[in-house]
Amino acid sequence: MVYRLFVEKKEEFSVEANSVLQDIQTALLITNLKKVRLFNRYDLEDISQEDFEASIPTVLSEPQVDVTYTDIADILQSGRVIASEYLPGQFDQRADSCAQCIQILTQKERPLVKTARVYLLEGDLTDEEYARIREYLINPVESREASLQLPKTLKTNYTIPNKVDTLTGFTKLDKEGLHAFIVQYGLAMDDDDIAFCQKYFKEEEMRDPTITEIKMIDTYWSDHCRHTTFLTNIDHIDIEPDYIKDSFHKYMQIRAK
């Protein structure tokens, strides 16, 4: 059985929700948005109801500053809703910490925990404004829109493929085809990135890539993974503005020291 809990900061402690509101109003210039309510959603499985209830005031929330709900369907009627969750495979620090703490609390097997963030947007928003806010709040590199339905289980069963699919025709795609390819496979790369990959496989490998190769490249394409995975050596840097060049040289001197 899957248990669900929503946790919201009390009005006087809703700093993060107010920060999201201000960011949207200033960055997107959407003044029709009047209020943002932010709920951290927890889904738990492989836990008894008694242990779930014991975890609410000790692990999942801080009673001094939080309000908890098991159902917010009525609350969500007052505005538009956006829910986001990590992509499969992305590490969820909040969920992992909760699972560990619940295991310590109960001295039993660690439960399955999955989290999401639910935003309630109050104000007279147009469809276009809502779409812009949704795009702003959900980073497609690491997150996706989450369903509001309670799942039957949090367990995921993966079918192990016996054969890795080759993306036949990839090296022959035109610009529009490459863009559609990104959308089809949910890649984090942009149009220039995928064109670079296509050029490599076409001119260097002289073959179409496999889906595994494209997914691996896409995973390690992010700035974070480039820095931590590939040991890039910068041999020479040209900086035109003198004030930036001076600052850079000063930085290098301090770094060497």
ABEGO torsion letter per residue (X at the ends): XBBBBBBBBBAAABAAAAAAAAAAAAAAGBAABABBBBBBBBBBBGBBAAAAAAAAAAAABBAAABBBBABAAAAAAABBBBBBBBBBGBBBAAAAAAAAAAAAAAGBBBBBBBBBBBBBBBEBBBAAAAAAAAAAABBAAABBBBBABBBABABBBBBBBABBBBBBGAAABBAAAAAAAAAAAGBABBAAAAAAAAAAAAAAAGBBBBAAAAAAAAAAABAAAAAAABBBBBABBBBABAAAAAAAAAAAAAAAX
